[in-house]
Amino acid sequence: MDVGKKIKRFRTSLGLSQKELAQRSGMSEPAIRNYELGNRTPSDKQLEKIAGALGVSIYAISEPNLENYDAVLHALFYLEDEYSFIPKEIDGQVYLAVENKNAATRTISKMLSSWNSEFEKLKSGEINKEEYDMWRYSYPLIKAERLHEEFKKLKNNTEK
């Protein structure tokens, strides 16, 4: 979700108009409207004002910056909102899980299972780090190529 949509989501959840948010943040109503429409991108200083007016962290409305621990946590909060990722603690270790609520979250679960499968291959020595990285950085292309190879093998086996 882009910055403008995040601003609008928080603004509407508080029942604020664009004019009210503009007043609270010390900005103009057209500026808020343009941010929400994606016509303009607020600077960090403007984002701080808007976040303060909304009562949220700047990380909740800005683009993810994964070089800051707080921002990483807000990226995870975004994954919770959009894809039903939730924290789970098992034997003192915290994991991320996906609640299987609908087709989208089931798809995410399958994708995570694919990732886990490749990671387990790396850990067992079945593939090396270079092969694992190739899988990660070319996903989903490599997934499609592997499925195509499996399909060809199945087809050849059924034709015999």
C-alpha positions in Angstrom: 0.0 0.0 0.0 1.4 3.4 -0.9 1.9 6.3 1.4 -1.2 8.1 0.2 -3.5 5.1 0.8 -2.0 4.6 4.3 -2.7 8.3 5.2 -6.3 8.0 3.9 -6.8 4.7 5.8 -5.7 6.2 9.1 -7.6 9.4 8.4 -10.9 7.8 7.6 -10.5 5.3 10.5 -10.4 8.4 12.8 -13.4 9.9 11.0 -11.4 12.9 9.9 -11.9 14.9 6.7 -9.0 15.9 4.6 -9.6 19.5 5.9 -9.4 18.4 9.5 -6.2 16.4 9.0 -4.7 19.4 7.2 -5.6 21.6 10.2 -4.2 19.2 12.7 -1.0 18.7 10.8 -0.5 22.4 9.9 -0.7 21.7 6.2 -3.0 22.6 3.4 -6.0 20.6 2.4 -4.8 20.4 -1.2 -1.5 19.0 0.0 -3.3 16.2 2.0 -5.6 15.5 -1.1 -2.6 15.3 -3.4 -0.7 12.9 -1.0 -3.8 10.7 -0.7 -4.2 10.6 -4.5 -0.6 9.8 -5.1 0.0 13.0 -7.1 2.7 14.1 -4.6 4.9 12.4 -2.1 5.3 14.0 1.3 8.8 14.7 2.6 9.9 13.0 5.8 9.2 16.3 7.7 5.6 16.4 6.2 5.2 12.7 7.1 6.2 13.4 10.7 3.5 16.2 10.9 0.8 13.9 9.3 1.8 10.9 11.5 1.6 13.2 14.6 -1.8 14.5 13.6 -3.0 10.9 13.1 -1.5 9.7 16.4 0.6 7.0 14.6 4.2 6.3 14.0 5.8 7.8 10.9 6.7 4.1 10.0 3.0 3.3 9.9 2.4 5.6 7.0 5.8 5.7 5.2 7.3 3.3 2.7 9.0 0.4 4.4 12.6 1.1 5.4 14.1 -2.2 6.4 17.2 -0.7 7.8 15.6 0.4 11.0 14.2 -2.0 13.7 11.1 0.1 14.3 10.4 0.3 10.6 10.9 -3.5 10.2 8.3 -4.1 12.9 5.9 -1.7 11.1 6.5 -3.7 7.9 5.5 -6.8 9.9 2.4 -4.9 11.1 1.6 -4.2 7.5 1.9 -7.9 6.7 -0.5 -8.6 9.6 -3.1 -6.1 8.1 -2.8 -7.2 4.5 -1.9 -10.9 4.7 -2.9 -12.1 8.2 0.7 -12.7 9.4 0.6 -13.1 13.2 3.3 -13.7 15.8 3.3 -17.1 17.5 5.5 -18.2 20.4 6.4 -21.9 20.5 8.9 -23.1 23.2 10.1 -19.6 23.8 10.8 -19.0 20.1 8.7 -16.4 18.3 7.6 -17.2 14.7 5.5 -15.6 12.1 2.4 -17.6 11.0 -0.3 -16.9 8.5 -3.9 -17.4 9.5 -5.6 -19.2 6.7 -8.7 -17.0 6.4 -9.2 -17.0 2.6 -7.7 -17.9 -0.7 -5.1 -15.1 -0.6 -3.8 -16.2 2.8 -3.8 -19.8 1.7 -1.7 -18.8 -1.3 0.7 -16.9 1.0 1.0 -20.0 3.2 1.9 -22.1 0.1 4.5 -19.6 -0.9 6.0 -19.7 2.6 6.0 -23.5 2.4 8.0 -23.3 -0.8 10.4 -20.9 0.8 10.8 -23.3 3.8 11.3 -26.2 1.5 14.2 -24.5 -0.3 15.6 -23.3 3.0 15.5 -26.9 4.3 17.3 -28.1 1.2 20.0 -25.5 1.9 20.4 -26.6 5.5 20.6 -30.3 4.5 23.2 -29.6 1.9 20.9 -30.7 -1.0 21.5 -27.3 -2.6 24.3 -24.8 -1.9 23.9 -21.1 -1.0 24.3 -20.0 -4.6 21.4 -22.2 -5.7 19.3 -21.1 -2.7 20.0 -17.4 -3.5 19.2 -18.0 -7.2 15.8 -19.4 -6.1 15.1 -16.5 -3.8 16.2 -13.7 -6.2 14.4 -15.2 -9.2 11.2 -16.2 -7.5 8.6 -16.7 -8.9 10.3 -17.3 -12.3 12.3 -20.2 -11.0 9.2 -21.7 -9.5 7.5 -21.6 -12.9 10.5 -23.2 -14.5 10.6 -26.0 -12.0 6.8 -26.7 -12.3 7.3 -26.8 -16.1 10.1 -29.4 -15.7 7.9 -31.5 -13.3 5.0 -31.3 -15.8 7.3 -32.5 -18.6 8.5 -35.4 -16.5 4.9 -36.4 -15.6 3.9 -36.1 -19.2 6.8 -38.3 -20.4 6.0 -40.9 -17.7 2.3 -41.1 -18.7 3.2 -41.4 -22.4 5.3 -44.5 -21.8 
